[in-house]
Amino acid sequence: MAEFQERQSDLLDCLLWHEYDPCCSEPCACSPTKTRTYRCRDCFVFEPCCKDCMKASHAHAPFHHIEEWSGTCFTRCSLYSLGFELCLGHGGRRCPTAPPQQLAPLVIVHTNGVHRVRVCYCECARLPTKPIQLLRASLYPATWTLPSTAFTLQVLKHYHLDSLQSRKPAYDYWAILRGLTDNTRLSPVPDRYEELLRVSREWRVLTLFKRSGQFLGIPDFVPDQGNSVAVLCPACPRPGVNLLDGWELQVTDENRYGFPHAYHSS
């Protein structure tokens, strides 16, 4: 702590250094007629740039928080306010068959808060449904008919681990996401608490079926697994899995290959 007290002024200077960028209001690298006005707070070492460069550089990072230089300070803004479009189905590029003005509003919940985006769905022949397009883009739709809300798979994984480790209720986790979006509460944040409750339960069920191998037909390969979604213990003896052929003839200890069972009284 003594070293911290000695360097406290230097540390505060470094923190205040992030509130300004000397490149602001200078010509952008793309054109001398455009000025560096926007910066991203989530990108690592991101130089300020113009509006067009900001949208182009975030085609694969649509949920970053950006700020706009007002002349005296940086103020929070969003890619949504810049006219950013989240394009699905073509590697971040707009579908060539999609109508120019066909954009669907969508609220997306990510690990750093709640975001409003405009989505351009793929309109090619034999295209998958909109919920499937969202899932292929790692976005879990809150509804399956005209989805207006989606959760990133990252936030579902994060909440799953957070709830297991900290036992934090969903209400507190949602309060954190709301604070990350706007901790001043001066602007309205879409309330998706009820959707978080339901989608997180669905995610847990899907995770169980995925990890247990039930969806891949594991009972055909491990008959004693049955329809159980419990994770197999690699140390427990299983004939045909981790026991040698003729193990029943080589046993000298009747308890050597015993299969333990535990029962809970409640």
C-alpha angles and dihedrals in degrees: 000000000000090000090048092053091051092052098037094106092050091049092051090049090054092049091050089047088070091061091071139035122202090215093066116121091012121124113280120244091244097057137358089226093062124073131217102252107142134060135179121233095196100051116087112250095346117179119217115264142171127279096264094048091049092056093044094048092051099052087114096032103053096153100060122121114241133189135208125220109234096188094265105038145355117269127194116257134154142235086243091064090052092056096254116173124208104215120199132200102022106069094273094316124116117264108256092219097048115108112252095244099036102114125145121211113233135180111216124193114209135169090267098049144283121322136191115216140170112234125207107199123205112262099185122131116282089014120171120248120275095257090052091049089053092049092050087055090053092257118128111211118226091213134025097217115068095335115218097171132047137176122215115239087236093062092047091052091045094050091046093055093039093053092047094050104036100023086227114170119238091247092062092045090052090049088057092051090048091050092049088054097049118344092182092061089217092127124047117257117205109252109232099157095118091048090051091055094053099039093048090056091049089049092054091052093048090048091053093052092045096049095041092054094232092129090053094051100255093165088070090061100031106035095182090058091072115169094327118134093198116118112255116247108234092207098054112097113252123176111237092016112062103352125091121242111271093023090144090062095050099052114120094165114055091208096048095097097029116148110225120223125190127195128194118219093220 
